[in-house]
Amino acid sequence: TDHRSYRELVFFGFALCGALRTEYYFVVHMLELLESDAVQLLLQAATLNLTKLGQAALVIFLTVYFYAAMGFRFFQQHHAPEKCTTLLGCFTSYMDGGLSG
């Protein structure tokens, strides 16, 4: 219980700093969420399967790059003028459009 009281004292100190100085000190309280079983399970799923997640991201990047190359070569006139002037510009535009909708 000594560890828990020390942690509560630190949290209280950061809450006091957040109330008196700036609200950015309240971010420290988000660390308490890491004790949740659901968060622990999520962190384990992400870290244990890191190679599979990396491979999936690589497949996504290669697929988007393929479509960006095709769009740059054959459909450049259908894009906004500032979006697809280079292949890298097309790729970032396609990634942004795919991720943000």
C-alpha positions in Angstrom: 0.0 0.0 0.0 3.0 2.3 0.4 3.5 2.2 -3.4 -0.2 3.1 -4.0 -0.1 6.0 -1.6 3.0 7.4 -3.2 1.3 7.1 -6.6 -1.8 8.9 -5.4 0.4 11.7 -4.0 2.1 12.1 -7.3 -1.2 12.2 -9.1 -2.5 14.8 -6.6 0.7 16.9 -7.3 0.1 16.7 -11.0 -3.6 17.6 -10.5 -2.6 20.6 -8.4 -0.1 21.7 -11.1 -2.8 21.2 -13.7 -5.3 23.4 -11.8 -2.8 26.1 -11.0 -0.5 26.2 -14.1 -1.6 24.5 -17.3 -4.0 21.7 -18.1 -1.3 19.7 -19.8 -0.3 18.2 -16.4 -3.6 16.3 -16.4 -2.2 14.0 -19.1 -0.3 12.1 -16.4 -3.6 10.8 -15.1 -4.0 8.8 -18.4 -1.2 6.5 -17.1 -3.8 5.0 -14.7 -5.6 3.6 -17.7 -2.7 1.3 -18.3 -3.7 -0.8 -15.3 -6.9 -1.9 -17.0 -7.1 -5.5 -18.1 -8.6 -4.5 -21.4 -5.7 -2.2 -22.1 -3.2 -4.8 -21.1 -4.8 -7.3 -23.5 -4.7 -4.7 -26.3 -1.1 -4.0 -25.7 -0.2 -7.7 -25.7 -2.1 -8.2 -29.0 -0.3 -5.3 -30.6 3.2 -6.2 -29.4 3.0 -10.0 -29.8 1.8 -9.8 -33.4 4.1 -6.9 -34.4 5.6 -8.8 -37.4 2.2 -9.7 -38.8 1.0 -6.1 -38.3 4.1 -4.9 -40.1 3.6 -7.3 -43.0 0.0 -6.1 -43.3 1.1 -2.5 -43.4 3.7 -3.3 -46.0 1.0 -4.9 -48.2 -1.2 -1.9 -47.8 1.6 0.5 -48.7 2.5 -1.5 -51.8 -1.1 -1.7 -52.9 -1.6 2.0 -52.5 1.7 2.7 -54.3 0.5 0.5 -57.2 -2.7 2.4 -57.5 -0.9 5.7 -57.1 1.4 4.8 -59.9 -1.5 3.9 -62.1 -3.4 7.0 -61.2 -0.3 9.2 -61.8 0.3 7.6 -65.2 -3.2 7.2 -66.6 -5.5 9.5 -64.6 -3.4 12.5 -63.8 -5.9 14.9 -65.6 -8.7 13.8 -63.2 -6.8 14.8 -60.0 -6.7 18.2 -58.5 -3.7 20.1 -60.0 -1.8 20.5 -56.7 -2.4 16.9 -55.5 -0.8 14.7 -58.1 2.1 16.5 -59.8 4.6 13.9 -58.7 4.4 10.2 -57.9 5.1 10.9 -54.2 2.4 13.5 -54.2 -0.1 11.0 -55.7 1.0 8.4 -53.1 0.5 10.8 -50.1 -2.8 11.9 -51.6 -4.0 8.4 -52.0 -2.9 7.5 -48.5 -4.6 10.5 -47.0 -7.7 9.8 -49.0 -7.7 6.2 -48.0 -7.1 6.8 -44.3 -9.3 9.9 -43.8 -12.0 9.1 -46.3 
